[in-house]
Amino acid sequence: MVPGEQGQVLTTRRCAVLGSPIEHSLSPAIHTAAYAYLGLDWTYGRYEVVGDDLPDFVEELDDSWRGLSCTMPLKRAIVPFGRPDDIVTLLGVGNTLVFDGHPSDRATTRVRNTDVLGLEAALRHAGAAGSESALVVGNGATARSALAAVARLGVRRLSVLARDCRKTEVLADLGERLGVAVDHVSFGSAVPSCDIALSTVPAEAQLHVAEAVASSAPVIFDAVYDPWPTPLARAVAEAGTGVLLNGLDLLAWQALYQVELFTDRTVPVSVLLDAAHAALARRA
C-alpha cells in the first residue's frame, strides 16, 4: 500500500516512480543521490502501477507526497491529473506529477514532460545547439519526444528512417506545428547527412542501419542503455567520429528537471549520471 497513513506525523517528503514493469528502474538510485547531495531527508520509492490503478493510487496519497515520476504505460494516463504545460498539451504525454497541494487536488497539481527537456539539455550539452537538420530512426512515441526536443534546438528539417511510412505521417503533422519539415526515409535507402542522429529503436532493430547512421552526424543519440554496447554504439566507436549519447544521459538529464520541479533546487548532472552508472553496474 501507499506510505503515509491518516494521522501520521509528516517528517519527510515522499516521491516515487510508477509504471509497469518497474522493478529494474534506475530512478530511485538517481533521485536518492540527488536528495543526499542536497541534504534533504526525502524518500523515493517505486510502485508497480498500470493505468486503471492510477486514480486510486493518487487518491490514497497524503500531504507528505511531493511528486511522482511516471513511465510506461502511464505517460498518457497522467495528463488529466493536473495542469499541463505547452509540451504536455502538444504531445499528449507527460512523465511527471508535481503536487503543490494535496495530491488528489488536480487544480494544484502540475503535469510536466521532462523527457523532452532532458533530451534537449543532453544534446545541447553535447554541442548540438543551433543544429538545423536531424535524423530519427523509428517513428513511435519516443520519436515524437525526439522531434519536440530537436525543434527546441533549432532543427527545421528532419528525416525519419523507418519501415512504416504511415506512422511517419503522425510525425509530419507534429512537425508542421513545430515548424519542422519531416520526410520519410525507407530502410535500404541512402541515409542523409545531418547535424544530429537519434535512434529510438531497440538494439536488434539497429543492425542493418547502424553503420549508415553512425556516419551521418557529428552528434548521435541512442535511446538504449541496456544492453550495451548496441550495434549503433559499436559502429560509432569503429568510425571514431562523433559524440555518442545514450539512454542514461537522457535518464539523468530528465531526472535533473524532475528534481528541480520537486525540490526547487538543482544538482550537478554528474551526480545523477554517476548514480545511474553505479546502479546499472550493481544490477549487472
KOLDREN-887713 format. One record per atom (N, C-alpha, C): residue in three letters; x, y, z; residue number from 1. Coordinates in steps of 0.02 Angstrom, whole numbers. Atoms other than C-alpha are relative to their C-alpha. Example, Ala and Ser with C-alpha at 12.3 -4.5 7.8 and 13.67 -1.06 7.14 Angstrom:
% KOLDREN-887713
R  aa      X      Y      Z   i
R ala     45    -59      0   1
R ala    615   -225    390   1
R ala     45     60      0   1
R ser    -42    -59     -3   2
R ser    684    -53    357   2
R ser    -39     55     37   2
//
This chain:
% KOLDREN-887713
R  aa      X      Y      Z   i
R met     42    -60      0   1
R met      0      0      0   1
R met     44     63      0   1
R val    -34    -63      4   2
R val     46    183    -13   2
R val     21     24     69   2
R pro    -21    -27    -65   3
R pro    151    257    130   3
R pro    -38     64     16   3
R gly     30    -62    -20   4
R gly     77    399    230   4
R gly    -71     -9     24   4
R glu     66     14    -25   5
R glu    -70    343    335   5
R glu    -31     61     34   5
R gln     36    -55    -31   6
R gln   -204    458    405   6
R gln     25     11     72   6
R gly    -21    -16    -67   7
R gly   -145    549    562   7
R gly     74     -7     12   7
R gln    -72      9     -8   8
R gln     39    510    533   8
R gln     35     68      2   8
R val    -40    -62     -2   9
R val    163    648    581   9
R val     47     -1    -60   9
R leu    -37     -2     62  10
R leu    244    702    419  10
R leu     68     32     12  10
R thr    -67    -26    -15  11
R thr    432    719    446  11
R thr     44      2    -62  11
R thr    -40      1     61  12
R thr    491    696    267  12
R thr    -46      9    -59  12
R arg     40     -4     61  13
R arg    435    719     89  13
R arg     12    -64    -39  13
R arg     -3     63     36  14
R arg    399    572    -24  14
R arg    -10     13    -75  14
R cys      8      2     72  15
R cys    418    545   -210  15
R cys      9    -73    -21  15
R ala     -7     69     23  16
R ala    416    387   -316  16
R ala     -6     -2    -76  16
R val     11     13     71  17
R val    419    316   -491  17
R val    -52    -54     -6  17
R leu     55     47     12  18
R leu    266    224   -556  18
R leu      6    -27    -71  18
R gly      2     28     66  19
R gly    247    108   -704  19
R gly     -5    -75      3  19
R ser      2     73      3  20
R ser    245    -72   -762  20
R ser     31    -23    -66  20
R pro    -35     25    -60  21
R pro    364   -160   -764  21
R pro     43     55     30  21
R ile    -35    -54    -35  22
R ile    455    -54   -635  22
R ile     59    -25     42  22
R glu    -49     29    -45  23
R glu    569   -174   -541  23
R glu     72     24    -14  23
R his    -70    -16     17  24
R his    728   -126   -635  24
R his     11     75    -12  24
R ser     -9    -72      9  25
R ser    701     63   -637  25
R ser     61     25     38  25
R leu    -58    -32    -32  26
R leu    859    163   -600  26
R leu    -19     65     34  26
R ser     20    -65    -27  27
R ser    758    315   -546  27
R ser      9      5     76  27
R pro    -11     -7    -72  28
R pro    762    275   -358  28
R pro     73     16     18  28
R ala    -70    -13    -14  29
R ala    952    272   -359  29
R ala     19     71    -20  29
R ile    -17    -67     25  30
R ile    963    433   -460  30
R ile    -29     54     46  30
R his     31    -51    -42  31
R his    839    533   -356  31
R his     27     -2     72  31
R thr    -28      5    -67  32
R thr    907    466   -191  32
R thr     68     34      4  32
R ala    -65    -34      2  33
R ala   1080    527   -242  33
R ala     -9     75     -1  33
R ala     13    -72      3  34
R ala   1008    698   -283  34
R ala    -20     28     69  34
R tyr     22    -24    -65  35
R tyr    921    714   -114  35
R tyr     57     -1     51  35
R ala    -58      3    -44  36
R ala   1079    660    -24  36
R ala     47     59    -13  36
R tyr    -43    -57     18  37
R tyr   1179    792   -118  37
R tyr    -29     65     28  37
R leu     34    -60    -24  38
R leu   1050    923    -68  38
R leu    -10      1     76  38
R gly      9      4    -72  39
R gly   1048    865    113  39
R gly    -72     -4     21  39
R leu     71      5    -14  40
R leu    863    825    106  40
R leu    -18    -69     27  40
R asp     23     63    -29  41
R asp    781    691    213  41
R asp    -64    -22    -37  41
R trp     57     19     43  42
R trp    669    636     68  42
R trp      8    -74    -18  42
R thr     -2     69     24  43
R thr    623    462      9  43
R thr    -27     -3    -71  43
R tyr     22      9     70  44
R tyr    597    399   -168  44
R tyr     -7    -75    -11  44
R gly     13     71      8  45
R gly    515    231   -199  45
R gly    -20    -18    -70  45
R arg     25     23     65  46
R arg    448    129   -343  46
R arg    -62    -42     12  46
R tyr     64     36     -7  47
R tyr    273     58   -368  47
R tyr    -22    -26    -68  47
R glu     28     31     60  48
R glu    202    -61   -497  48
R glu    -71     25     -7  48
R val     66    -30     10  49
R val     53     36   -565  49
R val    -15      1    -75  49
R val     24     -6     69  50
R val    -46     21   -727  50
R val    -54     53     -2  50
R gly     45    -56      9  51
R gly   -168    147   -798  51
R gly    -64     -4     41  51
R asp     64      8    -37  52
R asp   -326     77   -717  52
R asp      9     11     75  52
R asp    -13     -7    -72  53
R asp   -243     84   -545  53
R asp     20     71     20  53
R leu    -29    -65    -16  54
R leu   -179    262   -558  54
R leu    -47     45     40  54
R pro     43    -44    -40  55
R pro   -334    357   -495  55
R pro     -2    -19     74  55
R asp      2     22    -70  56
R asp   -345    252   -336  56
R asp     67     13     35  56
R phe    -66    -10    -29  57
R phe   -158    264   -308  57
R phe      9     73     21  57
R val     -9    -71    -16  58
R val   -155    454   -316  58
R val    -48     21     55  58
R glu     50    -19    -50  59
R glu   -314    469   -212  59
R glu     22    -19     70  59
R glu    -21     24    -66  60
R glu   -232    373    -69  60
R glu     62     36     27  60
R leu    -60    -36    -23  61
R leu    -78    486    -60  61
R leu    -19     54     50  61
R asp     13    -53    -49  62
R asp    -65    607     86  62
R asp     45     60    -14  62
R asp    -36    -63     10  63
R asp     14    778    108  63
R asp     76     -6      4  63
R ser    -73      8     -1  64
R ser    188    705    130  64
R ser     28     -7    -71  64
R trp    -23     14     68  65
R trp    196    671    -57  65
R trp     10     65    -39  65
R arg    -18    -59     39  66
R arg    282    799   -168  66
R arg     -6    -12    -75  66
R gly      4     11     72  67
R gly    286    715   -338  67
R gly      9    -72    -20  67
R leu     -6     66     29  68
R leu    284    563   -450  68
R leu     34      4    -68  68
R ser    -27     12     67  69
R ser    390    508   -597  69
R ser    -41    -57    -29  69
R cys     43     51     30  70
R cys    284    408   -718  70
R cys     29    -23    -66  70
R thr    -26     29     61  71
R thr    348    291   -851  71
R thr    -56    -42    -32  71
R met     50     40     35  72
R met    260    170   -969  72
R met    -33    -49     49  72
R pro     46    -24     52  73
R pro    115    134   -977  73
R pro    -42     60     22  73
R leu     39    -53    -32  74
R leu     63    292   -884  74
R leu      8     69    -32  74
R lys    -17    -66     24  75
R lys    128    434   -991  75
R lys    -59     38    -30  75
R arg     61    -33     23  76
R arg    -40    468  -1072  76
R arg    -51      5     57  76
R ala     50      3    -54  77
R ala   -141    420   -918  77
R ala      6     57     49  77
R ile     -8    -51    -52  78
R ile    -67    556   -807  78
R ile    -23     69    -23  78
R val     14    -68     26  79
R val   -114    703   -920  79
R val    -60     33     34  79
R pro     57    -33    -31  80
R pro   -287    733   -842  80
R pro      8     13     75  80
R phe     -7     -3    -73  81
R phe   -216    729   -664  81
R phe     23     68     25  81
R gly    -22    -66    -22  82
R gly   -165    912   -661  82
R gly      1     49    -58  82
R arg     -5    -53     51  83
R arg   -123   1069   -760  83
R arg     60    -13    -44  83
R pro    -56     14     45  84
R pro    -18   1027   -914  84
R pro     32     65    -25  84
R asp    -32    -57     33  85
R asp    110   1144   -990  85
R asp     -5    -10    -76  85
R asp      6      1     73  86
R asp    133   1176  -1177  86
R asp     27    -66    -29  86
R ile    -29     62     27  87
R ile    242   1022  -1205  87
R ile    -48    -58      9  87
R val     47     54    -13  88
R val    119    903  -1124  88
R val    -62      7    -44  88
R thr     59    -11     42  89
R thr    -26    982  -1218  89
R thr     16    -18    -72  89
R leu    -20     13     69  90
R leu     69    969  -1383  90
R leu      5    -75    -14  90
R leu    -14     70     12  91
R leu    121    787  -1364  91
R leu    -54    -47     27  91
R gly     50     43    -30  92
R gly    -22    721  -1259  92
R gly     28    -51     48  92
R val    -32     46    -48  93
R val    101    635  -1141  93
R val     41     41     49  93
R gly    -43    -30    -51  94
R gly    190    679   -980  94
R gly     37    -55     36  94
R asn    -35     51    -39  95
R asn    306    592   -859  95
R asn      9     22     73  95
R thr    -11    -27    -67  96
R thr    296    699   -701  96
R thr    -63     32     28  96
R leu     52    -34    -36  97
R leu    163    748   -575  97
R leu     32     36     59  97
R val    -27    -41    -55  98
R val    208    890   -455  98
R val    -58     23     42  98
R phe     55    -16    -45  99
R phe     95    910   -304  99
R phe     15     65     39  99
R asp     -7    -63    -36 100
R asp     84   1092   -249 100
R asp    -52      7     55 100
R gly     50      4    -53 101
R gly    -66   1048   -139 101
R gly     -9    -73     18 101
R his     13     71    -12 102
R his   -148    885    -90 102
R his      3    -38    -66 102
R pro     -6     37     63 103
R pro   -108    751   -221 103
R pro    -65    -12    -37 103
R ser     64     12     34 104
R ser   -292    722   -256 104
R ser    -31     62    -30 104
R asp     27    -63     26 105
R asp   -320    906   -298 105
R asp     33     15    -67 105
R arg    -29     -8     67 106
R arg   -295    916   -485 106
R arg     11     74    -17 106
R ala     -8    -72     14 107
R ala   -310   1107   -482 107
R ala     68     25     23 107
R thr    -66    -21    -26 108
R thr   -146   1119   -385 108
R thr     56    -47    -20 108
R thr    -50     48     24 109
R thr    -54    978   -474 109
R thr     24     21    -69 109
R arg    -29    -15     66 110
R arg     64   1012   -620 110
R arg     18    -65    -35 110
R val    -20     57     42 111
R val     88    887   -762 111
R val     55     25    -47 111
R arg    -56    -22     40 112
R arg    256    901   -847 112
R arg     31    -58    -39 112
R asn    -36     49     41 113
R asn    361    811   -979 113
R asn     74     18      1 113
R thr    -71    -15     -4 114
R thr    544    813   -930 114
R thr     41    -42    -49 114
R asp    -36     38     51 115
R asp    590    686  -1065 115
R asp     23     47    -56 115
R val    -17    -47     53 116
R val    586    824  -1196 116
R val     55     48     24 116
R leu    -49    -47    -28 117
R leu    680    947  -1085 117
R leu     67    -35     11 117
R gly    -61     37    -14 118
R gly    806    813  -1036 118
R gly     39    -16    -63 118
R leu    -34     15     62 119
R leu    844    761  -1214 119
R leu     29     63    -31 119
R glu    -26    -64     25 120
R glu    860    942  -1268 120
R glu     64     19     37 120
R ala    -58    -21    -40 121
R ala    981    977  -1125 121
R ala     61    -45    -14 121
R ala    -55     47     14 122
R ala   1085    820  -1159 122
R ala     32     16    -67 122
R leu    -26    -16     67 123
R leu   1102    865  -1343 123
R leu     35     68      0 123
R arg    -30    -66     -4 124
R arg   1138   1047  -1304 124
R arg     69     -5     34 124
R his    -62     10    -37 125
R his   1273    993  -1180 125
R his     53    -33    -45 125
R ala    -46     35     46 126
R ala   1349    885  -1319 126
R ala     21     43    -59 126
R gly    -20    -45     53 127
R gly   1365   1035  -1434 127
R gly    -47      6    -58 127
R ala     47      1     56 128
R ala   1208   1017  -1538 128
R ala    -45     61     -4 128
R ala     40    -61      3 129
R ala   1134   1189  -1503 129
R ala      9     33    -68 129
R gly     -3    -33     65 130
R gly   1091   1280  -1664 130
R gly     -1    -47    -59 130
R ser      4     48     55 131
R ser   1075   1121  -1766 131
R ser    -59     15    -44 131
R glu     53    -14     48 132
R glu    970   1137  -1923 132
R glu    -34    -62    -27 132
R ser     28     61     29 133
R ser    943    956  -1976 133
R ser     11    -58     47 133
R ala     -5     58    -43 134
R ala    914    790  -1890 134
R ala    -28    -62    -35 134
R leu     25     65     23 135
R leu    883    606  -1924 135
R leu    -25    -37     61 135
R val     27     42    -54 136
R val    770    500  -1814 136
R val    -12    -70    -28 136
R val     12     70     18 137
R val    773    310  -1826 137
R val    -60    -24     41 137
R gly     61     21    -34 138
R gly    598    246  -1785 138
R gly    -52     56     -1 138
R asn     53    -51      3 139
R asn    430    333  -1783 139
R asn    -55    -14     52 139
R gly     47     12    -54 140
R gly    348    282  -1619 140
R gly     -4     59     48 140
R ala     11    -52    -49 141
R ala    311    379  -1460 141
R ala     65     37     18 141
R thr    -63    -32    -17 142
R thr    494    411  -1419 142
R thr     23     48    -55 142
R ala    -17    -44     56 143
R ala    518    485  -1592 143
R ala    -37     67      4 143
R arg     38    -63     -9 144
R arg    383    614  -1552 144
R arg     37     46     49 144
R ser    -37    -40    -49 145
R ser    480    672  -1399 145
R ser     66     24    -30 145
R ala    -62    -20     33 146
R ala    640    673  -1502 146
R ala    -11     58    -47 146
R leu     16    -55     45 147
R leu    559    784  -1632 147
R leu    -11     65     38 147
R ala     12    -60    -41 148
R ala    498    905  -1499 148
R ala     64     28     29 148
R ala    -63    -22    -30 149
R ala    671    910  -1420 149
R ala     45     34    -52 149
R val    -46    -30     49 150
R val    769    944  -1580 150
R val    -29     64    -28 150
R ala     30    -63     22 151
R ala    644   1077  -1632 151
R ala     19     57     46 151
R arg    -20    -51    -49 152
R arg    690   1170  -1472 152
R arg     73     20     -9 152
R leu    -70    -16     14 153
R leu    872   1164  -1529 153
R leu      9     42    -63 153
R gly     -3    -38     61 154
R gly    831   1248  -1694 154
R gly     -6    -41    -63 154
R val      6     43     59 155
R val    810   1098  -1810 155
R val    -63     18    -39 155
R arg     57    -16     43 156
R arg    697   1138  -1958 156
R arg    -10    -52    -55 156
R arg      7     55     48 157
R arg    725    982  -2066 157
R arg     15    -65     35 157
R leu     -9     64    -35 158
R leu    703    806  -2000 158
R leu    -20    -58    -47 158
R ser     13     61     39 159
R ser    715    639  -2090 159
R ser    -15    -57     48 159
R val     20     56    -42 160
R val    630    486  -2015 160
R val     16    -65    -36 160
R leu    -19     64     29 161
R leu    711    319  -2053 161
R leu    -41    -54     34 161
R ala     46     48    -29 162
R ala    576    188  -2027 162
R ala    -30    -43    -55 162
R arg     30     46     49 163
R arg    487     42  -2110 163
R arg    -70     22    -21 163
R asp     70    -16     12 164
R asp    308    105  -2096 164
R asp     -8     75    -12 164
R cys      6    -71     15 165
R cys    283    270  -2185 165
R cys    -64     30     27 165
R arg     64    -26    -25 166
R arg    105    285  -2119 166
R arg      9     31     70 166
R lys    -13    -28    -66 167
R lys    168    314  -1941 167
R lys     38     65     -4 167
R thr    -37    -62      8 168
R thr    283    449  -2006 168
R thr    -46     58    -14 168
R glu     48    -54     13 169
R glu    130    548  -2060 169
R glu    -20     35     65 169
R val     16    -30    -65 170
R val     91    575  -1875 170
R val     56     47     21 170
R leu    -56    -43    -15 171
R leu    265    645  -1850 171
R leu      0     62    -45 171
R ala      3    -57     46 172
R ala    243    755  -2004 172
R ala    -51     52     24 172
R asp     51    -46    -26 173
R asp     85    830  -1928 173
R asp     28     38     60 173
R leu    -31    -32    -58 174
R leu    179    865  -1766 174
R leu     53     49    -23 174
R gly    -52    -44     26 175
R gly    324    938  -1864 175
R gly    -28     64    -28 175
R glu     31    -60     28 176
R glu    208   1057  -1953 176
R glu    -17     51     54 176
R arg     17    -44    -56 177
R arg    151   1126  -1786 177
R arg     63     30     32 177
R leu    -63    -23    -30 178
R leu    333   1144  -1731 178
R leu     44     38    -49 178
R gly    -41    -34     50 179
R gly    396   1222  -1892 179
R gly     57    -42    -26 179
R val    -52     46     24 180
R val    496   1067  -1940 180
R val    -28    -40    -59 180
R ala     20     40     57 181
R ala    484    989  -2113 181
R ala     24    -72      9 181
R val    -14     70    -13 182
R val    476    800  -2094 182
R val     -8    -41    -64 182
R asp      6     45     58 183
R asp    512    673  -2232 183
R asp     18    -71     21 183
R his     -9     71    -16 184
R his    515    483  -2232 184
R his     57    -29    -42 184
R val    -54     36     33 185
R val    669    378  -2274 185
R val    -11    -74     13 185
R ser     12     72     -8 186
R ser    639    193  -2305 186
R ser     64    -37     16 186
R phe    -58     44    -12 187
R phe    754     57  -2240 187
R phe     28    -23    -67 187
R gly    -31     18     63 188
R gly    878     18  -2376 188
R gly     17     59    -44 188
R ser    -15    -61     38 189
R ser    880    196  -2443 189
R ser     63     34     29 189
R ala    -58    -37    -24 190
R ala   1028    313  -2427 190
R ala    -19     43     60 190
R val     13    -39    -60 191
R val   1038    395  -2256 191
R val     31     69     -9 191
R pro    -26    -67     11 192
R pro   1055    584  -2270 192
R pro     47     23     56 192
R ser    -42    -31    -51 193
R ser   1192    681  -2182 193
R ser    -41     53     38 193
R cys     39    -47    -41 194
R cys   1129    790  -2039 194
R cys     44     23     59 194
R asp    -37    -26    -58 195
R asp   1181    882  -1880 195
R asp     -7    -46     61 195
R ile     14     45    -57 196
R ile   1103    758  -1756 196
R ile    -34    -63    -27 196
R ala     35     63     16 197
R ala   1055    574  -1774 197
R ala    -24    -30     66 197
R leu     29     27    -61 198
R leu    939    496  -1646 198
R leu    -33    -68    -15 198
R ser     32     66      7 199
R ser    895    311  -1633 199
R ser    -48    -11     58 199
R thr     51     12    -51 200
R thr    733    274  -1541 200
R thr    -25    -72     -2 200
R val     22     69      9 201
R val    725     89  -1583 201
R val     43    -47     43 201
R pro    -39     49    -38 202
R pro    783    -68  -1489 202
R pro     64    -19    -37 202
R ala    -65     18     28 203
R ala    959   -134  -1517 203
R ala     -6    -45    -61 203
R glu      5     47     55 204
R glu    903   -275  -1630 204
R glu    -25     33    -64 204
R ala     26    -35     59 205
R ala    816   -152  -1747 205
R ala     52     45    -32 205
R gln    -53    -43     27 206
R gln    980    -58  -1774 206
R gln     47    -35    -48 206
R leu    -52     40     32 207
R leu   1075   -199  -1855 207
R leu     16     22    -71 207
R his    -12    -13     71 208
R his   1052   -153  -2039 208
R his     12     73    -16 208
R val     -8    -71     13 209
R val   1067     35  -2019 209
R val     54     32     43 209
R ala    -46    -29    -49 210
R ala   1197     58  -1883 210
R ala     58     37    -32 210
R glu    -58    -32     31 211
R glu   1347     97  -1995 211
R glu    -20     65    -35 211
R ala     22    -60     37 212
R ala   1250    220  -2102 212
R ala    -19     56     49 212
R val     21    -51    -48 213
R val   1176    310  -1951 213
R val     61     27     37 213
R ala    -60    -20    -37 214
R ala   1345    314  -1861 214
R ala     40     52    -37 214
R ser    -40    -47     40 215
R ser   1424    411  -2004 215
R ser    -41     58    -26 215
R ser     45    -51     28 216
R ser   1276    526  -2035 216
R ser      4     67     35 216
R ala      4    -61    -39 217
R ala   1302    656  -1898 217
R ala     58      4     50 217
R pro    -53     -7    -51 218
R pro   1431    727  -1776 218
R pro    -24    -12     71 218
R val     28     13    -66 219
R val   1313    705  -1628 219
R val    -53    -55     -8 219
R ile     45     58      8 220
R ile   1222    538  -1606 220
R ile    -28    -19     68 220
R phe     34     21    -61 221
R phe   1095    486  -1476 221
R phe    -31    -69    -11 221
R asp     30     67      2 222
R asp   1046    305  -1442 222
R asp    -42     -8     63 222
R ala     45      3    -58 223
R ala    894    286  -1328 223
R ala     13    -60     44 223
R val    -14     61    -38 224
R val    954    114  -1272 224
R val     60     12     47 224
R tyr    -60      0    -43 225
R tyr   1073     95  -1123 225
R tyr     13    -70     29 225
R asp     -9     68    -25 226
R asp   1049    -88  -1077 226
R asp    -42    -46    -44 226
R pro    -71     19     -2 227
R pro   1110   -200  -1156 227
R pro     44     51    -38 227
R trp    -48    -46     30 228
R trp   1265   -101  -1204 228
R trp     66    -35     -9 228
R pro     15    -48     53 229
R pro   1351    -78  -1321 229
R pro    -50    -29    -50 229
R thr     47     18     54 230
R thr   1217    -81  -1456 230
R thr     38     -2    -66 230
R pro    -32     -2     67 231
R pro   1256   -107  -1641 231
R pro     18     72    -20 231
R leu    -15    -69     17 232
R leu   1246     82  -1662 232
R leu     61     25     40 232
R ala    -56    -22    -41 233
R ala   1366    114  -1517 233
R ala     66    -30    -26 233
R arg    -60     31     27 234
R arg   1491    -11  -1589 234
R arg     21     33    -66 234
R ala    -15    -31     64 235
R ala   1477     71  -1761 235
R ala     30     69     10 235
R val    -28    -67    -15 236
R val   1510    244  -1687 236
R val     72     -8     25 236
R ala    -67     11    -26 237
R ala   1662    176  -1593 237
R ala     48    -19    -57 237
R glu    -42     20     55 238
R glu   1730     95  -1751 238
R glu     14     58    -48 238
R ala    -10    -58     43 239
R ala   1704    254  -1851 239
R ala     48     51     31 239
R gly    -46    -45    -35 240
R gly   1798    352  -1718 240
R gly    -17     73     -6 240
R thr     21    -70      6 241
R thr   1700    510  -1752 241
R thr    -68      9     34 241
R gly     65    -15    -29 242
R gly   1554    594  -1669 242
R gly     -3     -8     75 242
R val     15      4    -72 243
R val   1491    619  -1492 243
R val    -60    -46      8 243
R leu     53     49    -10 244
R leu   1385    474  -1431 244
R leu    -33      9     68 244
R leu     40     -1    -61 245
R leu   1247    493  -1301 245
R leu    -44    -62      1 245
R asn     46     56     -2 246
R asn   1136    354  -1238 246
R asn    -56     13     50 246
R gly     59     -8    -42 247
R gly    981    323  -1134 247
R gly     16     20     71 247
R leu    -18    -22    -67 248
R leu   1074    351   -970 248
R leu      8     76      4 248
R asp     -5    -73      3 249
R asp   1112    529  -1023 249
R asp    -70     31      4 249
R leu     69    -24     -2 250
R leu    927    557  -1055 250
R leu    -30    -10     69 250
R leu     29     16    -65 251
R leu    879    472   -892 251
R leu     25     49     53 251
R ala    -28    -46    -50 252
R ala    996    583   -791 252
R ala    -24     71    -11 252
R trp     21    -68     12 253
R trp    951    746   -876 253
R trp    -74     11     14 253
R gln     71    -10    -15 254
R gln    763    718   -867 254
R gln    -12     -3     75 254
R ala      7      3    -73 255
R ala    783    670   -683 255
R ala     23     66     32 255
R leu    -22    -64    -26 256
R leu    877    833   -655 256
R leu    -58     50      1 256
R tyr     58    -46      2 257
R tyr    723    930   -710 257
R tyr    -54    -22     49 257
R gln     49     22    -51 258
R gln    612    821   -600 258
R gln     22     21     70 258
R val    -26    -22    -65 259
R val    724    856   -451 259
R val    -13     74     10 259
R glu     12    -72     -5 260
R glu    710   1042   -487 260
R glu    -74     15     12 260
R leu     72    -10     -9 261
R leu    521   1030   -500 261
R leu    -22    -19     70 261
R phe     20     25    -66 262
R phe    506    931   -338 262
R phe     29     43     57 262
R thr    -35    -31    -57 263
R thr    633   1025   -230 263
R thr     12     75     -7 263
R asp    -16    -70     14 264
R asp    651   1197   -312 264
R asp     75     13      8 264
R arg    -73     -5     -3 265
R arg    839   1163   -306 265
R arg     29    -43    -55 265
R thr    -32     39     53 266
R thr    964   1090   -428 266
R thr     63    -34     25 266
R val    -62     36    -16 267
R val   1112    972   -427 267
R val     40     -6    -65 267
R pro    -39     12     61 268
R pro   1257    943   -549 268
R pro    -24    -65    -33 268
R val     24     60     35 269
R val   1202    820   -682 269
R val     49    -58     10 269
R ser    -50     53    -11 270
R ser   1364    724   -648 270
R ser    -18    -44     59 270
R val     21     39    -58 271
R val   1293    670   -479 271
R val    -52    -52    -21 271
R leu     52     45     22 272
R leu   1144    592   -566 272
R leu     27    -52    -49 272
R leu    -31     48     46 273
R leu   1247    513   -705 273
R leu     41    -52     37 273
R asp    -40     48    -39 274
R asp   1366    435   -580 274
R asp    -45    -50     36 274
R ala     46     45    -34 275
R ala   1219    365   -482 275
R ala    -31    -50    -48 275
R ala     30     44     50 276
R ala   1141    294   -640 276
R ala     49    -55    -21 276
R his    -50     49     21 277
R his   1302    210   -696 277
R his     14    -51     57 277
R ala    -13     45    -56 278
R ala   1333    139   -522 278
R ala    -57    -49     10 278
R ala     58     44     -9 279
R ala   1156     70   -509 279
R ala     -3    -52    -55 279
R leu      0     47     56 280
R leu   1169     -9   -681 280
R leu     54    -52     10 280
R ala    -55     47    -12 281
R ala   1336    -88   -635 281
R ala    -19    -51     55 281
R arg     23     46    -53 282
R arg   1261   -160   -474 282
R arg    -50    -51    -27 282
R arg     50     45     28 283
R arg   1117   -232   -572 283
R arg     31    -54    -43 283
R ala    -34     48     43 284
R ala   1235   -314   -696 284
R ala     36    -53     41 284
//
